Amino acid sequence: MGPALEGMNITWGMTADTGAITHIYAEKGGLRYHMIGRGWPVGITGTALVDLIAILLDNGIIAPHGAFSNNSEKYNLLSPLCLNHNGESKGLKLWGDIRLTQKDIRNVQLAKAASLSAARFLLEAAEFDPGDVEHVFIAGAFGENLDLDHFSRLGFIPCFPNAACEFLGNTSLKAAQKACFDPDFLKRAVTLRDKAREVVLSALPTFQDVFIRSLEFPA
């Protein structure tokens, strides 16, 4: 999911640095944002992108298949949004020069489909139903700052009706620290590794079909 949600494949995407919009909220009369630092925003992070697309879905501005709605002009676009056409490409103008393009939405859909389809196959391999899952651990700095409701609204992971979600932050760094200071950590890691079973998604005959079905946002 990284290339889209870390800003690499998004027109105005950026990592969490000065001038980055990190969250977007819908309020009566329009949208407001939270950004790092002061002044005018210069880009948008993955967490804010998830917020924005979830809000656009809820307001009918984009359809579940990811395209801007044919009736977008009729909707209240929530200030400061305005439709912006660049040749044949339709997009939304946000704050300053920041725009959301159709290509940006498609890249988020690819990230979302990768996450959802992988989770579905892992559940199948483990012979687990989503209702059997009690704990969902979300790792990474991205996950630590995520609006879970908006993340779930876009369908990045299956619905786990009986699970508690926990954000773990930068698990790679935490594991490196434990490896340095806990003499038994690597032994425990090796034991877990030897118990793990690899699921090679590219080798699964139905992966492509499940991936394509996973591109759509929930209606």
N, C-alpha and C positions, 0 to 999 in steps of 0.2 A: 504493500500500500504506500510505501514511502515516497516514490516520485511525485505522486499527486498531493499527498497530505503534508509533505515537507516543502512544498512550493516549487519543486523543480519543473513540473509540467503544467503549471498554472500561470496564465498571462501575467497577473500581478501578484503571484505567490511569493512568499518569503518566509524565512524562519523567524522565530520569536526574537526580534531585535528592535532597536529603536525605530519608531514609526510604524510598527506592524499592528494591524487590527487583530486582536486575539479572540474577541467574542462580539457577536451581533445579537441584539435583542429587538423584538417587535413590541412596540408600545402604541397606545392610542395616538394616532396622528402621524406615525412614522417609525423609523428605525433609529436606534442609537447604538453606539459601539464603545468598546473598551480597547484602548491601544496602549502600547508601551511607550513611555516618554511623553513629551509635550509637542505641540505644533500640529501640523496637518498630516494625516496618514499617508504612507507611501506604498503600502502593500497589505496583503491579507494572509494570515496563517491558515493552516489546515483546520484548526478548531473553529475559526471564524467562518471558513468556507462551509463546513458541516452545518453550522448554525444557519447561514444564509440560505443554503439549498433547502433545508428543512422548512424554513419560513416561506420560501417561494412555493414549495409543494403545498403547504397548508393554505396558501392564498390563491391557488390555482394558476399561478404565473408560469410554472412549468408543469408538464404532465408527468405521470408515473414513468413513461418511457424515456424521459429526460429532455425532450424537446420543449422549447418555449411554446406555450399554448397559443393556438391560432387566435384566441380571443384575449390575449394578454392586454391589448390596448383598452379593453373594457373593464379591467380590474383596477381596484385601487392599488397602485404600485407602492404605496407606503414611502413617503418622502425620505430620502432624496432620490429614490429610484426613478429612472426614466429609460424607456426603450431606446436603443441606439443601434442603427443599422450601419454596418461597414461593408459596403458592396452587397453581397448576398447573405452575409453573415449577420445574424441577429444577436444582440447582446444587451446587457443592462449596465447603465452608467451608475456608479455608486458615489463615493466621495472623491473630490478632486479628479484626478485622471484615472482612478481605479475603475475597471470594468470587469464584469463577469461575462464570458463568452460561451457560446454553445460548446466549443472545444473543451473549455474548462469543465463543464458539466459532464461531458463524455469521459474525461479523464478520471473524475471522481467515480463515475459508474464503473469504470474498469477496476479501480481500487476496491470498490464495494463488492463487485462480483468475485474478485479474487478472495476476499475475506470470507464472504458468505458461502461460496462453493466449497472452499477448503474446510470450513467448519462442518458443513453438511457431510462431507466425505469422512472426516475424522469421527463424527458421531456414528456414521454407518459402520466404519471399521471397528469401533469399540462396542458396537451393538448397544448403543445408548439412544434413548429417546430424549429430546430436549427437556421434557418434564422430569427426567431422572437427575438432571444436573443441579447440584446444590450450590456450587461456587463457580463464579466466572472471574478470572484474574485478568486485568487489563494492564499491560506493561508499557513502559516508555514514557517519555516526557509528554508526548502528544496525548496519551491516554489519561495522564495525571491532570491535564487541564481541559478535558473534554466535557461537553454537556451531554450526559448519558441519554437524556430524553431525545435530543436531536440526533445523536448517533444511532439510537434504536429506530427512530422515525425513518431514517434512510435505509435501514435493513442491512447494516454492515455485518451483523451477527444474527443467528437464529433467535427467535423468542424463547427465552428460558424462564418459564412462568414461576418456577419454584427456587430460582437461584438468587443469591446475594452477590452483587458485583463489588469487587475490591480493586482499587487502583494501586499499583505497586511502584510506579515511578520507573527510574532507570535501573532495570534489573541487571543489565550487563555490567554496569559499574558496581552494583551491590555484590554481584557474584565475584567480580575481580577482587573486591575488598575482602570478602570472606576467604577466597583462595589464599590471600596473602597472610591473613591473621588467624584462620581457623585450620589447624593441622588435619582435622578429620573431614573438612569440607569436600576435598577432591575425592576422597574414598566414597563418600555418600553420593557424589555426583556420578562417579563411575558405576555404582550400584544401580542408580536410576537409569543411566544410559543403557546398561546391559538388559534392563527390563523393557526398554522402549521398543516399539515396532514401527518401522518407517513406512509411511504411506506415500508412494510416489505418484503425485497427482497426474503428471503427464503420461503415466503408463495406464491410467484408468480409461477404458473405452468410452465411458459416458461423461468424462470430464468436460469436454467441449460443450455438450448439450446442457449440462447443469450450469456451467459458467455463463452461457448465453441467457438462460432463463433467470439467472441471478442478477442480470444487468438492470432490470426494472426496479424502480423504487416502489415500496408498498403503496397501494392506492389509498 
